[in-house]
Amino acid sequence: MNTFTSTIGQPNATSIIFFFVFIVATLVITYYAARRSRSASQFYAAGRSVTGWQNGLALAGDYMSAASFLGIAGLVSLKGYDGLIYSIGFLVGWPIIMFLIAEPLRNLGKYTFADVVAYRLSQKPIRVAASVGSLLTVCFYLIAQMVGSGSLIKMMFGLPYETAIIIVGAVMIAYVLFGGMLATTWVQIIKAVLLLAGATVMVLMALSRFDFDVTALFGAAAATYGEKVLNPGGLVANPLDAVSLGIALMFGTAGLPHILMRFYTVPDAKAARKSVFYATGLIGYFYILTFIIGFAAMVLVGRDVILKMDAGGNMAALLLAEVTGGTVFLGFIAAVAFATILAVVAGLTLAGATTLSHDLYANVFRAGRSTEENEMKVAKRATIGLGVAAILLGLAFKGQNVAFMVGLAFAIAASANFPALILSILWKGTSTFGATASIVAGAAAAVGLIVLSPTVWVDILGNAAPIFPWKNPALVSMPFAFLVGWLGSVLVPDARAQSLYAAQQIRNYLGVGAE
C-alpha cells in the first residue's frame, strides 16, 4: 500500500495546464479590476463593494495558506493527533475577531488597523510603531510563503528555484499593482473555492478506501503506528509550550494586517460580522479536511515515503492526491497549492503597501495633507518595492529552514498588534505612550525570545542549549505587551485621548461617521 513510486519531482503536464489556466483567469480579472481601481478607496478597499459572503470566502482564501494546507496535513501525518493543535489554534482566533475586532475595525478605521489604534491618539508615534509591527509580520510571513513557493514549484514543475521565485513575485506584483484589493479579493475567492473543492474530493477518495468510516481510518493508523498517534504529546510535549503556541495562533489571527484590512472592503459593520461568520465556517470545515488528509496520508502513503520525499512532511497531501487520484489529480492539487501561495503573497503585499503609503507616507511624513493621487502613486511604488524585496528575500533564504517564520509572524501579531488594538478600543485610559510602548515591547519580546528559543538558538545557530526553553514565546511576550501598555498609560496619561473616548464609543457601536 505504501510502496508506490511517486512522480513528484518530475514535470507534470496536468499541473502545468491547471497552473496556466489559473494564471490567465486571474490576470483577466486583474485587467477588469484595474479599470475600476482608480481611487484610493478602490485600490485599498475595493470601493467597499464586497458583500459579506464574498468577503467571507476571500477571508478564508487569505487565511488558508500553504502552511495550513501542506503544513498541517504533514504534521498530522508524522505526529498524529498533536497536529490538530495548529488546526484548532488557527480556527479559534476567528470568534475573537467576530466579537472583539470586526465591528470596531470597520466603524473606526479606513484602510489599516493603525487607523483604529490612532483614532484618538497622537498620529505620528502610534502609526510609526503600528507600521513596524505590521511590516515585521508581513515580512516574516512573506519569507515563509516565498521559500515555500520556490520549493514547491521546483519539485512539481522541475523549474529552478530562482525561476520559480521570480515567477511568483512577478505575478503577485501584477495582481496588486494593477488590480488592487478588488483583483486580490477575487483571486482569494477563486483560490478558496478550488482549495475547498480539491481537499473535499481528496478526503472522499481517501475515505472510500475505509467504507467512508473515519473511525476505521483512525483504527488503521493506530494498528500501523501504535495508539500514540491518537494521543497528545507527539509534537509539543511541554504543556506550557503548547499553551504558548495556542495563544500565538489564537490572538495572532486577530493581529494579522492582511486579514484585518479585509474588513474595510465591506459596506458596513453588519457585513463585516457576516463575513467573519462565513469565514469561520469555511475555515473550520477546511481544517477538519486537513486533519483527515493527514491521517489518510499516514496510512495510505506511509510515513517512510513521506519522510523520504520531505523531512518536514510537507508533501503528504500531494502524495495522498497521487495515491488516491493518480497523476492527474496530483497535478490539480499541486496547481491549487501554488494558487494558494500566490493568493496569500498578493494579500500580504497589498497589506504592506497600504501600511507604507497610507500609514507612513500620508499620515506620518505628510501629516494627513497628502492628495489621494500622490498616495496612490506611493502605494504602487511600494507594491513594486515589496515585490522586489520578496523576490530577493526568497532567493536569500534558499535552502533555509523557514518554518519558524510563520510562528514568528503570529507571535508578533499576537504580541505587538493585538494588545494595542484591544487596549485602544476597550480601555479609556490608553495613552499614546502606552500604546506605542506596547507595540514596541511586544514586537521586541517576540523576536528576541524566538531567537533565544530552541527553534533558532539551537536548530539554526547550532548552540548546545537554548536560553529561552519554549519554542513559542507568546505566553510571555503577549502578557508583557499588555503590561507595558497599561504601565505606560498609567505613567504617561493622555487627557486628550480620554476626552475623545466617548465619541469613539458612539462611532464604534453605532457606526455614525464611519467610512
KETORDREN-606178 format. One record per residue (C-alpha): y, x, z. Coordinates in steps of 0.001 Angstrom, whole numbers, plus 500000, padded with zeros to 6 digits. Layout:
<pts>
YXZ...
</pts>
This chain:
<pts>
500000500000500000502350502872500703501027505480498290503089504481495255505270506963493391508911505877493326511079506131490231514203506598492358515933509761491194515219509043487528517730507285485243517147503530485472518223501565482376518434498287484280520727499667486969522974501248484323523230497927482432523984495930485603526464498596486691528434498404483424528340494590483396529825494571486916532491497134485987533508495292482804533596491890484552535709493164487440538081495069485148538648491851483158539500490134486453541821493037487265543575492575483912544288488906484611545238489629488218547700492303487049549665489635485192550195487802488486550750490809490805554467491208490198555912490743493689555105492427496993553547489211498313551265489002495280550319492678495428549705492878499198548503489329499925547524487658496602550566485396496925548911483755499976546986481644497449543392482354498538541517479394500058539620479570503359536241479510501611537249482203499104538669484399501852535517483885503925533438485219501033535911488072500482535869488964504202532081489019504099532226491195500987534716493555502626532515493865505707529044494076504154529349497737503239526703500142502021526408501321505634525413497772506549523034497155503667521340500536503235522022501997506683520828499158508931517752498457506802516933502178507015517475502319510774515184499329511331512518500791509032512464504041511049513422502927514575512238499324514690513881496797516991516754499054518082518225498956514588519228495404515468521937496718517839524053497540514787523491494099513259524405492305516491527338494621517210528800494177513737528386490392513948529669489539517437533064491031516661533797488013514472534094485388517235536615487749518866538592487715515625538300483947515359539538483110518873541904486011519655543159487528516408543114485285513314545832482763514184548356485169515801547848487629512959548565485020510279551527483470512119553243486620513387552597489136510640553472489630506994551156492223505432549694494527508145548578494333511770551546496576512652553790493603511800552263491763514762552451494680517204556066495371516205557146491697516227559162492027519465559005495794519980561120498613518535560094499015514911560028502755514255557906504190517091555351501376517071554968501363513290554551505144513149551860505014515847550141501988514278550196503716510892548464506758512373545740504525513852545337502637510563545270505719508355542772507539510596540461504515510496540827504180506715540344507918506161537105508286508127535668505069506707536635506170503189534966509584503508531671507970504569531816505496501667532723508133499052529992510577500096527505507690500188528520506556496697528171510054495267524701510487496743523595507007495628524761507395492014523289510889491811519961509503492982519996506328490881521615507374487594520893511075487523524623511860487273526062514929489001527557514195492431531036515293491326530989512979488288529902510076490465532760510647492928535334510778490115533985507543488560534189505706491890537704506993492542538967506130489055537593502565489046538826501957492593542351503121491653542304500764488636541345497758490794544092498296493345546842499774491171546831497030488541545311494011490270546419494416493882544981492093496503544057489336494015541770491622491994540363493182495176539631489707496572537649488627493509535781491935493390534787491291497014533711487712496263531539488716493289530011491581495255529270489297498263527508486713496079525432489399494308524519491153497560523521487967499384521516486747496375519763490083495878518914490501499567517619486903499753515329487386496748514072490684498194513249489062501539511450486151499849509358488516497706508531490666500739507611487679502930505395486303500155503043489205500996502700487697504505502472483997503503506163483628504430505304484209508106507819486518509794505581486928512848502824488210510573505241490853509262506126491940512810502443491925513726501627494186510791504409496589511848503054496690515419499486497164514176500527500113511992503080501870514203502403500533517691504085497948519897507003500320520488508605499293517175509155495821518654510668497131521895514143498564522636514729502257523293513720503732519944517235504524518770519554504511521795517631505368524938520654505707527261521821502195528325525452503324528741525422504842525264524042501552523911526814499581525645529405502030524320528075501610520782528147497820521158531771497896522353532834500035519375531157497716516898532394494502518562536013495369519190536325497839516317535791494966513893538952493352515279540911496550514611539879497432511039543033497428508849541283496341505634539737493358507459542907492318509315545118492327506210542880489729504572544308487076506921547632487294505094546044486134501823545569482524503025548364479917503174548276479168506918546549479751510280544112476863509729542827478534506554542624481847508446540356480299511092538244478625508411537800481911506584536513483578509777534110480658510308532659481028506806532582484835507019530733484753510355528003482514508927527583484604505784527579487915507665525144486597510284522771485472507530523094488853505829522199490791508981519120488631509511518099489632505990518675493360506628516521493175509768513631491639507802514169494097504939513865496994507410510563495799508863509213494915505409510042498423504175508342499869507268505111498026506411505081497758502611506655501126501746505689503196504787507761505479506956506324508619505366507531507574501909510943506503503272511425509815505108510301511807502078512990510104499976515797510342502559515710511707506117518149509040507280516105506190505815518971505051503572516692504433500596514422501979502471515967498857500909515828500350497401512211501443497882511312497930499065513029496479495981510841498692493802507655497794495674508310494052495553510037493633492175509395496753490136511929498973488392513952496042487003514639494613490465515258498138491776517877498565489055519602495321490036519667496169493771520892499703493058523755498338490937524599495848493714524606498671496277527022500595494077529198497488493624529219497196497412530673500678497804533251500121495043534486496894496607534785498392500095536661501518498955539062499290496986539803497294500147540274500454502185542603501975499586544741498829499467544973498815503285546039502469503303548594501951500519550066498937502330550433500970505518552219503777503692554557501565501656555242498598503961554997500121507449556196503678506884558442503573503805560045500127504059560264499723507851560485503304509169562102505514506533564264502737505038564678500814508330563906497477506658566581497931503969564209498689501080564158496488497987560893494805497015560905496709493723561095500100495471558433499098497982556083498135495124556696501485493434555811503315496629552705501121497098551439502018493634552164505714494088550395505565497455547403503937495750547140506815493280547640509355496077544977507782498279542594507532495330543001511219494528542681512084498236539477510018498445538021511909495468538961515299496977537554514348500397534348513085498778533989516433496998534873518430500120532230516695502239529437517018499673526100517548501414527576516989504877526182514542507410528993511985507468527112509150509174529150509717512347532370508931510458531662505190510260531086505215514025534291507209514465536238504715512325535032501852514517535733503844517693539347504497516595539791500860515557538476499700518953540417502272520960543741502591519091544335499427517064542674496651519088544205497321522559547791497499521239547240494363519153545873492351522094548467493608524565551358492778522246550037489242521614548891488243525105550960490201527661554659489556528092555157492886529874554050495027526939556768497559526109557364499729523062556491502863525036553323501300526452552014500061523092552850503344521344551201505388524113548143503117523981547625503727520251548118507493520514545933507837523629543158505640522213543028507497518902543135510929520583540438509975523094538129508550520412538452511574518110538278514087520965535188512573522589533375512236519245533976515956518623532616516805522094529627514440521725526086515382520620526828513993517126529395516703516299529273519334519069525501519854518779524319518417515422527185519704513251528793522599515169525437523900516400526217524253520124523377524125522608524583521168524694527316518550524341530370518447526616530510514633526421526991513196526877527217509968524798527250509680521030529654506737521205532949507125523110534306503539523064533162502709526618535583505411527811538248505521525091538940501768524814539493501096528551541546504312528646543794502945525865544270499665527763545053501595530958547611503805529209549177500748527573549510498948530916550739502024532782553251502932530064554626499383530021554988499313533815556661502730533997558934502193530976559619498429530764561286496808527755563670493987528687564351493071525057560627492709524292560132490495527335563068488266526348561525487689522902558075486763524229558788483005524453559926482921520811556816484908519845554574482365521595556185479450519749555638481120516380552172482281517452550899478814518430552908476577516084553406478820513071557120477997512933558787480560510670555504482162509554555420483727506081
</pts>
